[in-house]
C-alpha cells in the first residue's frame, strides 16, 4: 500500500512492486449506461481509463522559472483568483468522479501546470475518496503545461515510468510537452500506457503539421519497440493529439486506423466518422482526444483487453453550453479572454478495459 509521501512521483523511475480516452455541426450524444467498474457478466473485471484535457489548470502562485503562468495570477489578465481556481478544481473533480457513473481507475491529464494542481485536484471531493497516485514531471513546454497520469494503485500498480522528449522543427520553440510512458500490472497482467499532448494548431494546421508528425514519430518508435520485445503487448495510448483521426500524423505518422492492416487501432475513428466530437471550433465538432491501442489489446479474449467499441466521449448535457447561435459546445472556463466559469474546452473520453 502506498503511503502518503509516495503519492507524487516525478522524474524517471522504477517503482518497486512492494511499494506498492471536424465532423458535423449538429451535436449528438454518445452517452450510454455505465456498467459496474468491477463486475463483468462474462467473467473477469472491468475498469475504466479516462483522458481529459482540463484547459489550463493553473494555480494562483507565480512560477519564477516560467513566464507562461503570468496571465494566470490574481493580478494577471485572466484575474485568476483563489475562488476561480477552487471552483475549477471542484468542477473538474465532479466531471471525473461522477460523469461516467463510476470512478476511473486511471486518468490521463493534459494542460496541468505542475504537480501541485494535480495534488489539489485529487484532494477535492469526490476524488479525495480514492488514494490516487500521481505520475508527473515538469516538461519544457513554453507555456508551462504538462501531461500526467493519475492512477488507483489498488487496480493498476505502476512499476516503470519514463518521459520521452519531443523536439519539433521550430527554432523559436524546439521543445513541446513530453510523452509520458507508464508500465504496470492489473491483477498481475501487464499494461503499457502513454499520455500525449501533441503541438497545437494555433499557428495554422498546415504550418504546424510537421510538429505533430514528430510527436507521432516518437510515440510510434516507443510503441514499436515494446511490440518488438513483447508481441502480445497490451498498449493503450491516450491524449490530445491536436489532429483528427483522419489526419496524416495519425494515419501515416502513427499508422493508426480503425481497421487492419494498420499498425495500431484508433478507437475514435468510427466515432469521428459518425460526426461526434470532443472539441468545437468555428461551428464544427472534431475529435482531437483519442485512444490508440495495440491489436492484442483489441482482439484478445483473455488477459487485459478493450473491445473495438469500448471507448466513448463523455458528453453529458451538463458538460455542454449553448452559445448565442444555438450551438452546443463544451462548457469551457474561458471564451477568449472572457471568464465563463465552465469546466474545459474539451470533453473527456473514457474506455472500458477488461481483465480476466
VEXNUPA-520106 format. One record per residue: z, y negated, x of N, C-alpha, C in turn. Coordinates in steps of 0.1 Angstrom, whole numbers, padded with zeros to 4 digits, always signed. Layout:
<dolos>
ZYXZYXZYX...
</dolos>
This chain:
<dolos>
+0000+0012+0008+0000+0000+0000+0000-0012+0009-0009-0021+0006-0010-0034+0014+0002-0043+0011+0008-0048+0021+0019-0058+0019+0013-0072+0018+0020-0081+0013+0015-0095+0010+0009-0101+0022+0015-0100+0034+0009-0107+0046-0005-0102+0050-0009-0090+0045-0022-0084+0048-0032-0086+0037-0029-0095+0027-0038-0097+0016-0050-0104+0020-0050-0113+0031-0061-0120+0035-0066-0115+0048-0079-0110+0049-0085-0105+0061-0096-0115+0065-0095-0119+0078-0106-0128+0083-0111-0123+0096-0124-0126+0099-0130-0122+0111-0136-0108+0110-0138-0101+0121-0144-0088+0122-0133-0078+0125-0132-0068+0117-0120-0059+0119-0123-0045+0114-0116-0036+0120-0115-0022+0114-0101-0021+0109-0100-0017+0096-0087-0016+0089-0083-0002+0089-0071+0001+0094-0066+0015+0094-0063+0019+0079-0067+0032+0076-0065+0036+0063-0051+0037+0059-0042+0038+0068-0028+0039+0064-0023+0025+0059-0030+0014+0062-0026+0001+0058-0031-0001+0043-0032+0009+0044-0035+0006+0031-0035+0019+0022-0220-0078-0086-0238-0082-0098-0242-0102-0102-0376-0172-0134-0376-0183-0144-0384-0179-0157-0374-0170-0163-0380-0163-0174-0384-0172-0186-0377-0171-0197-0381-0178-0209-0372-0190-0211-0376-0198-0221-0368-0210-0224-0358-0207-0234-0360-0197-0242-0351-0193-0253-0340-0184-0247-0328-0187-0249-0317-0179-0244-0314-0166-0252-0313-0155-0245-0310-0143-0251-0296-0138-0246-0291-0128-0252-0278-0122-0248-0279-0108-0243-0273-0105-0232-0273-0091-0226-0260-0084-0228-0250-0091-0235-0237-0085-0235-0237-0072-0243-0229-0063-0239-0226-0050-0245-0212-0047-0245-0207-0038-0253-0194-0034-0253-0190-0027-0239-0179-0031-0234-0175-0026-0221-0166-0014-0222-0169-0003-0216-0160+0009-0217-0148+0007-0208-0139+0016-0209-0127+0016-0201-0131+0017-0186-0124+0010-0178-0127+0010-0163-0124+0023-0156-0117+0032-0163-0113+0044-0156-0118+0057-0164-0121+0055-0176-0125+0067-0184-0140+0069-0185-0145+0081-0182-0159+0084-0183-0160+0097-0191-0165+0097-0204-0165+0109-0212-0173+0120-0206-0182+0118-0196-0189+0128-0189-0182+0133-0177-0170+0128-0175-0163+0132-0163-0164+0121-0152-0153+0121-0144-0153+0110-0133-0146+0098-0138-0147+0088-0130-0140+0075-0133-0151+0064-0131-0149+0054-0140-0158+0042-0139-0150+0030-0133-0156+0022-0126-0150+0009-0121-0162-0001-0120-0159-0014-0121-0169-0024-0121-0168-0033-0109-0180-0038-0106-0182-0047-0095-0188-0060-0101-0182-0071-0098-0187-0084-0103-0192-0093-0091-0203-0100-0093-0206-0111-0084-0207-0124-0091-0201-0134-0085-0201-0147-0092-0202-0159-0081-0212-0167-0084-0214-0180-0077-0205-0190-0084-0194-0194-0078-0184-0201-0085-0186-0217-0084-0198-0221-0080-0202-0235-0079-0191-0244-0072-0192-0245-0059-0184-0255-0052-0169-0254-0055-0163-0242-0052-0149-0241-0053-0142-0247-0040-0139-0260-0041-0133-0267-0030-0118-0270-0034-0109-0271-0024-0096-0276-0027-0096-0291-0025-0085-0298-0026-0085-0312-0025-0081-0318-0011-0079-0308-0002-0075-0312+0012-0087-0315+0021-0085-0325+0030-0096-0328+0039-0097-0319+0050-0108-0312+0052-0110-0304+0064-0116-0313+0075-0108-0315+0085-0112-0325+0095-0123-0319+0104-0126-0306+0103-0136-0300+0112-0149-0299+0105-0150-0303+0092-0163-0303+0084-0163-0314+0075-0174-0322+0076-0176-0334+0067-0181-0329+0053-0184-0316+0051-0190-0312+0039-0181-0313+0027-0168-0314+0030-0159-0315+0018-0155-0329+0015-0161-0339+0021-0156-0353+0019-0158-0357+0004-0169-0352-0003-0171-0356-0017-0161-0349-0026-0154-0338-0020-0145-0330-0028-0131-0334-0025-0128-0346-0024-0115-0352-0022-0111-0361-0034-0098-0363-0036-0095-0372-0047-0101-0386-0045-0104-0390-0033-0110-0403-0030-0125-0402-0029-0130-0390-0029-0145-0388-0028-0153-0391-0040-0166-0390-0039-0174-0395-0050-0173-0386-0063-0168-0373-0061-0166-0364-0072-0152-0366-0078-0143-0374-0072-0130-0376-0077-0123-0363-0080-0123-0354-0070-0118-0340-0072-0103-0340-0070-0096-0341-0082-0082-0342-0082-0075-0329-0084-0062-0329-0082-0054-0316-0084-0056-0310-0098-0056-0319-0108-0058-0314-0122-0072-0307-0123-0082-0314-0118-0095-0308-0119-0096-0295-0112-0090-0294-0100-0090-0282-0092-0083-0271-0099-0071-0273-0105-0064-0263-0111-0071-0259-0124-0077-0268-0131-0085-0264-0143-0096-0254-0139-0103-0257-0128-0114-0248-0124-0109-0235-0120-0098-0234-0113-0092-0221-0110-0088-0213-0122-0082-0220-0132-0078-0213-0144-0091-0208-0152-0101-0216-0152-0113-0212-0159-0120-0200-0153-0121-0201-0139-0128-0190-0132-0120-0177-0133-0107-0178-0132-0098-0166-0133-0100-0160-0147-0101-0168-0157-0103-0163-0171-0117-0156-0172-0127-0162-0167-0140-0156-0167-0140-0142-0160-0135-0142-0148-0135-0129-0141-0126-0119-0147-0114-0123-0152-0105-0113-0157-0107-0109-0172-0114-0116-0180-0115-0113-0194-0129-0112-0200-0139-0117-0193-0153-0117-0199-0160-0104-0200-0155-0094-0192-0162-0081-0193-0153-0071-0200-0142-0074-0205-0133-0065-0212-0124-0058-0203-0125-0058-0190-0117-0052-0180-0117-0059-0167-0107-0057-0159-0106-0064-0146-0116-0057-0136-0125-0064-0130-0133-0058-0119-0125-0053-0108-0129-0042-0102-0122-0036-0090-0127-0043-0078-0139-0049-0078-0145-0055-0066-0152-0068-0071-0149-0079-0064-0155-0092-0068-0161-0099-0056-0175-0100-0057-0182-0108-0046-0182-0123-0051-0179-0131-0041-0179-0146-0044-0188-0153-0035-0194-0164-0039-0200-0174-0030-0197-0188-0035-0200-0197-0026-0196-0212-0028-0181-0214-0028-0174-0207-0020-0160-0209-0018-0158-0217-0005-0149-0226-0005-0147-0235+0007-0140-0227+0019-0130-0220+0015-0121-0214+0026-0113-0203+0019-0105-0196+0027-0096-0186+0022-0085-0191+0013-0081-0204+0015-0071-0209+0006-0075-0210-0008-0087-0214-0011-0092-0215-0025-0093-0201-0031-0096-0191-0023-0097-0177-0029-0082-0172-0032-0073-0175-0022-0059-0172-0025-0054-0178-0037-0057-0191-0039-0053-0198-0051-0059-0192-0064-0071-0187-0062-0078-0181-0074-0071-0168-0078-0068-0159-0068-0063-0146-0072-0048-0147-0075-0042-0159-0073-0028-0161-0077-0027-0168-0091-0039-0169-0098-0040-0175-0111-0041-0164-0121-0034-0166-0133-0035-0157-0144-0049-0156-0149-0055-0144-0152-0048-0131-0151-0050-0123-0138-0057-0129-0128-0059-0122-0116-0047-0119-0108-0037-0127-0110-0024-0125-0103-0018-0112-0106-0021-0106-0117-0016-0093-0122-0021-0081-0113-0031-0083-0105-0036-0073-0096-0034-0077-0082-0030-0068-0074-0027-0071-0060-0040-0071-0052-0048-0081-0054-0061-0081-0047-0060-0084-0032-0070-0079-0025-0072-0081-0011-0084-0090-0009-0083-0100+0000-0094-0109+0003-0100-0106+0017-0113-0105+0017-0120-0104+0030-0130-0116+0031-0127-0124+0041-0134-0137+0042-0134-0142+0057-0144-0150+0060-0144-0157+0073-0151-0170+0071-0147-0181+0077-0154-0194+0076-0168-0192+0082-0179-0196+0075-0192-0195+0080-0197-0208+0086-0208-0208+0093-0213-0220+0100-0221-0229+0090-0221-0227+0077-0228-0234+0068-0225-0249+0069-0235-0258+0068-0233-0272+0070-0225-0278+0059-0225-0272+0047-0217-0277+0035-0203-0272+0036-0200-0262+0044-0187-0256+0045-0184-0247+0034-0194-0240+0029-0192-0230+0018-0195-0216+0024-0187-0206+0018-0188-0192+0024-0190-0182+0013-0191-0170+0018-0191-0158+0009-0178-0151+0011-0174-0142+0002-0161-0135+0003-0162-0123-0006-0153-0113-0003-0151-0102-0012-0136-0100-0015-0134-0098-0028-0120-0096-0033-0120-0082-0039-0110-0074-0034-0110-0060-0039-0096-0056-0043-0096-0046-0052-0083-0040-0056-0082-0027-0047-0074-0027-0036-0073-0016-0027-0068-0003-0033-0063-0004-0045-0059+0009-0052-0071+0016-0057-0083+0009-0058-0095+0015-0062-0105+0017-0051-0107+0005-0044-0116+0005-0032-0108+0001-0020-0108+0011-0011-0100+0009+0001-0109+0006+0013-0109-0007+0018-0118-0010+0029-0113-0004+0042-0123+0000+0051-0119+0005+0064-0127-0002+0075-0137-0010+0071-0145-0018+0081-0152-0030+0074-0151-0041+0081-0159-0052+0076-0165-0060+0088-0177-0066+0086-0184-0073+0096-0191-0085+0089-0193-0096+0097-0200-0108+0092-0213-0109+0101-0224-0109+0094-0237-0109+0101-0243-0123+0100-0246-0129+0111-0251-0143+0112-0266-0143+0108-0270-0154+0101-0283-0156+0097-0288-0169+0103-0299-0169+0111-0304-0180+0117-0318-0183+0111-0320-0196+0107-0333-0199+0100-0341-0209+0108-0354-0210+0106-0363-0218+0114-0362-0233+0109-0350-0239+0111-0348-0253+0107-0340-0259+0119-0346-0267+0128-0339-0272+0139-0327-0281+0136-0327-0287+0124-0316-0295+0120-0304-0287+0115-0307-0276+0108-0296-0268+0102-0300-0253+0105-0298-0248+0117-0304-0235+0120-0295-0223+0115-0283-0226+0110-0275-0215+0105-0271-0218+0091-0269-0207+0084-0265-0207+0070-0253-0198+0067-0251-0194+0055-0240-0185+0052-0242-0171+0058-0231-0166+0064-0231-0152+0069-0233-0142+0058-0238-0131+0061-0239-0119+0052-0227-0111+0055-0219-0108+0045-0206-0100+0047-0209-0086+0044-0205-0077+0053-0206-0062+0051-0192-0056+0050-0190-0048+0040-0177-0041+0039-0179-0027+0036-0173-0018+0043-0173-0004+0041-0160+0001+0036-0159+0010+0027-0147+0015+0022-0148+0028+0014-0136+0032+0009-0136+0045+0002-0131+0043-0013-0137+0051-0022-0133+0052-0036-0130+0067-0038-0118+0070-0041-0114+0084-0042-0119+0093-0030-0119+0087-0019-0123+0095-0007-0138+0095-0004-0146+0088-0012-0160+0088-0011-0164+0074-0006-0174+0074+0003-0178+0061+0010-0187+0053+0002-0184+0040+0002-0193+0030-0005-0195+0018+0005-0208+0014+0007-0211+0003+0015-0215-0009+0006-0209-0021+0010-0211-0033+0002-0216-0045+0011-0225-0053+0006-0230-0065+0012-0228-0077+0002-0224-0088+0007-0223-0100-0001-0232-0111+0005-0241-0117-0003-0251-0126+0002-0250-0140-0005-0254-0150+0002-0257-0163-0004-0269-0169+0005-0281-0166+0001-0292-0170+0009-0295-0185+0008-0303-0191+0018-0305-0205+0018-0312-0210+0005-0308-0222+0001-0312-0228-0012-0326-0232-0012-0331-0236-0024-0344-0242-0026-0344-0257-0027-0333-0263-0023-0331-0277-0025-0342-0286-0019-0349-0281-0008-0360-0289-0002-0373-0284-0007-0373-0276-0018-0386-0270-0023-0387-0255-0021-0392-0248-0030-0392-0233-0029-0401-0229-0018-0414-0235-0017-0423-0231-0007-0418-0235+0007-0413-0247+0008-0408-0252+0021-0397-0244+0027-0389-0238+0018-0377-0231+0023-0379-0215+0022-0390-0211+0018-0392-0196+0017-0389-0189+0029-0393-0194+0041-0392-0187+0053-0377-0185+0057-0368-0194+0052-0354-0193+0054-0349-0180+0047-0353-0179+0035-0348-0167+0027-0354-0154+0033-0366-0155+0038-0372-0143+0044-0364-0139+0056-0358-0148+0063-0350-0145+0075-0337-0138+0070-0331-0143+0059-0319-0137+0054-0322-0123+0049-0334-0121+0043-0338-0108+0038-0340-0098+0050-0345-0103+0061-0348-0095+0073-0334-0090+0078-0325-0099+0079-0311-0095+0084-0305-0084+0075-0306-0087+0062-0300-0077+0053-0307-0064+0053-0320-0064+0053-0327-0051+0053-0325-0043+0066-0324-0050+0077-0322-0044+0090-0308-0037+0090-0298-0043+0084-0285-0037+0084-0284-0026+0074-0291-0027+0062-0291-0016+0053-0299-0004+0058-0310-0007+0065-0318+0004+0071-0311+0011+0081-0303+0004+0089-0295+0011+0100-0285+0020+0094-0279+0017+0083-0269+0026+0076-0277+0038+0071-0288+0036+0065-0296+0047+0059-0301+0057+0070-0304+0051+0082-0309+0060+0092-0298+0069+0097-0285+0065+0097-0274+0073+0101-0269+0082+0090-0270+0076+0078-0264+0083+0066-0274+0083+0055-0283+0092+0055-0294+0092+0045-0290+0092+0030-0278+0097+0028-0273+0097+0014-0264+0085+0011-0264+0075+0019-0255+0064+0018-0256+0057+0004-0244+0054-0001-0244+0046-0014-0241+0031-0010-0252+0023-0011-0251+0009-0007-0254+0001-0019-0245-0010-0020-0247-0020-0031-0247-0033-0024-0258-0041-0025-0258-0054-0020-0258-0064-0032-0251-0074-0031-0249-0084-0042-0251-0098-0037-0255-0107-0045-0255-0121-0041-0264-0130-0048-0262-0143-0045-0271-0153-0050-0282-0154-0039-0294-0149-0042-0305-0148-0033-0313-0161-0033-0311-0170-0042-0319-0182-0044-0334-0180-0045-0337-0167-0048-0350-0163-0052-0349-0154-0063-0361-0152-0071-0361-0143-0082-0365-0129-0078-0363-0119-0086-0367-0105-0083-0381-0103-0079-0390-0112-0083-0405-0110-0080-0409-0119-0069-0400-0126-0062-0404-0135-0051-0405-0127-0038-0412-0132-0028-0415-0125-0016-0403-0120-0008-0393-0129-0007-0381-0125+0000-0375-0112-0005-0376-0109-0018-0371-0097-0024-0381-0086-0023-0393-0088-0027-0403-0077-0028-0409-0073-0015-0410-0083-0006-0416-0080+0007-0406-0080+0018-0397-0090+0019-0387-0091+0029-0377-0080+0028-0372-0077+0016-0361-0067+0014-0367-0054+0010-0380-0054+0005-0386-0042-0001-0378-0036-0012-0374-0045-0021-0366-0041-0033-0374-0044-0046-0375-0033-0054-0382-0034-0067-0375-0026-0077-0380-0026-0089-0373-0018-0100-0378-0004-0101-0386+0000-0091-0391+0014-0091-0395+0018-0077-0396+0031-0075-0400+0036-0062-0416+0034-0062-0421+0033-0050-0416+0037-0037-0409+0026-0029-0404+0016-0036-0397+0005-0029-0386+0011-0020-0382+0004-0010-0371+0009-0001-0358+0009-0008-0356-0001-0017-0343-0003-0024-0346-0007-0038-0336-0004-0047-0337-0006-0061-0331-0020-0065-0339-0028-0072-0334-0041-0077-0329-0038-0092-0316-0038-0094-0311-0036-0107-0314-0047-0117-0318-0059-0112-0321-0071-0121-0335-0073-0124-0344-0065-0118-0359-0068-0120-0363-0067-0135-0359-0056-0141-0363-0054-0156-0356-0065-0164-0344-0069-0161-0337-0079-0168-0344-0092-0167-0349-0095-0155-0357-0107-0153-0370-0107-0161-0377-0095-0161-0389-0094-0169-0387-0096-0184-0375-0092-0188-0372-0093-0203-0368-0107-0207-0367-0116-0197-0365-0130-0200-0351-0135-0199-0342-0127-0193-0328-0132-0192-0327-0140-0179-0315-0146-0177-0313-0154-0165-0298-0156-0162-0296-0159-0150-0282-0163-0145-0281-0178-0142-0293-0185-0141-0293-0199-0137-0304-0206-0145-0301-0218-0149-0310-0226-0158-0315-0238-0150-0328-0240-0148-0333-0251-0141-0346-0256-0147-0346-0269-0150-0357-0276-0156-0363-0268-0169-0353-0265-0177-0357-0259-0190-0360-0244-0190-0358-0237-0178-0361-0223-0177-0350-0215-0171-0348-0203-0176-0339-0194-0171-0345-0185-0160-0337-0182-0149-0342-0173-0139-0330-0166-0133-0333-0154-0127-0322-0146-0121-0322-0148-0106-0313-0156-0101-0311-0157-0087-0300-0148-0082-0291-0143-0091-0280-0135-0087-0284-0120-0090-0283-0112-0080-0288-0099-0081-0280-0088-0074-0281-0076-0080-0276-0064-0074-0288-0055-0068-0287-0051-0056-0297-0043-0049-0290-0030-0045-0295-0018-0048-0289-0006-0044-0298+0003-0036-0292+0012-0029-0299+0023-0022-0303+0033-0033-0313+0041-0031-0318+0050-0041-0308+0061-0043-0300+0066-0033-0290+0076-0036-0279+0070-0045-0276+0057-0045-0267+0052-0054-0272+0052-0068-0285+0051-0070-0291+0050-0083-0293+0064-0089-0298+0074-0080-0302+0087-0085-0292+0098-0085-0281+0096-0078-0271+0106-0076-0265+0111-0090-0260+0123-0090-0253+0128-0101-0238+0131-0098-0234+0129-0086-0221+0131-0081-0218+0121-0070-0205+0121-0066-0201+0110-0056-0200+0097-0063-0205+0087-0057-0205+0073-0063-0219+0070-0067-0221+0066-0079-0234+0062-0084-0234+0052-0094-0245+0045-0097-0247+0035-0107-0261+0036-0113-0262+0040-0125-0275+0042-0132-0283+0030-0131-0296+0031-0133-0306+0020-0132-0303+0010-0143-0296+0013-0154-0292+0004-0164-0278-0001-0163-0271+0001-0152-0257-0001-0151-0253-0016-0149-0263-0025-0146-0260-0039-0143-0263-0048-0155-0256-0058-0156-0259-0068-0167-0254-0082-0163-0259-0092-0170-0255-0105-0169-0243-0108-0179-0233-0114-0174-0221-0118-0183-0225-0131-0189-0230-0130-0202-0235-0143-0208-0228-0145-0222-0215-0143-0222-0208-0146-0234-0210-0160-0239-0210-0162-0252-0213-0176-0257-0204-0186-0252-0191-0183-0249-0182-0193-0245-0184-0197-0230-0193-0190-0223-0197-0194-0210-0209-0204-0210-0214-0207-0221-0226-0215-0223-0224-0228-0229-0233-0237-0226-0232-0251-0231-0246-0255-0236-0246-0261-0248-0259-0266-0254-0261-0280-0250-0272-0283-0243-0275-0297-0239-0281-0305-0251-0284-0317-0248-0289-0326-0259-0303-0323-0263-0309-0313-0257-0323-0309-0261-0322-0295-0268-0309-0291-0271-0307-0279-0278-0309-0266-0270-0308-0267-0257-0310-0256-0248-0296-0251-0243-0294-0238-0244-0282-0232-0239-0283-0230-0224-0273-0233-0217-0273-0233-0202-0258-0229-0198-0256-0225-0185-0243-0222-0181-0234-0235-0181-0222-0234-0186-0213-0245-0187-0207-0248-0174-0213-0257-0167-0211-0260-0153-0200-0270-0151-0195-0271-0139-0184-0281-0135-0189-0295-0134-0201-0296-0128-0207-0309-0126-0222-0309-0131-0227-0319-0138-0241-0321-0141-0245-0333-0132-0252-0330-0121-0254-0341-0112-0241-0346-0106-0238-0359-0108-0226-0365-0103-0216-0366-0114-0219-0361-0126-0210-0363-0138-0202-0350-0140-0189-0352-0140-0179-0341-0142-0180-0337-0157-0183-0324-0159-0184-0319-0172-0172-0309-0175-0165-0304-0165-0153-0296-0167-0156-0282-0171-0168-0276-0168-0171-0263-0171-0168-0253-0160-0173-0241-0161-0169-0230-0152-0178-0230-0139-0191-0229-0141-0200-0228-0129-0214-0230-0134-0223-0233-0125-0238-0235-0129-0245-0221-0129-0238-0211-0125-0243-0197-0125-0235-0189-0135-0241-0179-0141-0234-0168-0149-0231-0157-0139-0220-0150-0141-0217-0139-0132-0225-0126-0137-0226-0117-0127-0233-0104-0130-0223-0093-0128-0224-0082-0135-0214-0071-0133-0222-0058-0134-0217-0048-0126-0223-0035-0126-0212-0024-0127-0215-0014-0134-0205-0003-0135-0209+0008-0126-0200+0013-0118-0201+0024-0109-0193+0036-0114-0198+0048-0111-0190+0060-0115-0187+0068-0102-0175+0073-0101-0172+0082-0090-0167+0095-0096-0173+0106-0091-0169+0119-0096-0173+0130-0086
</dolos>
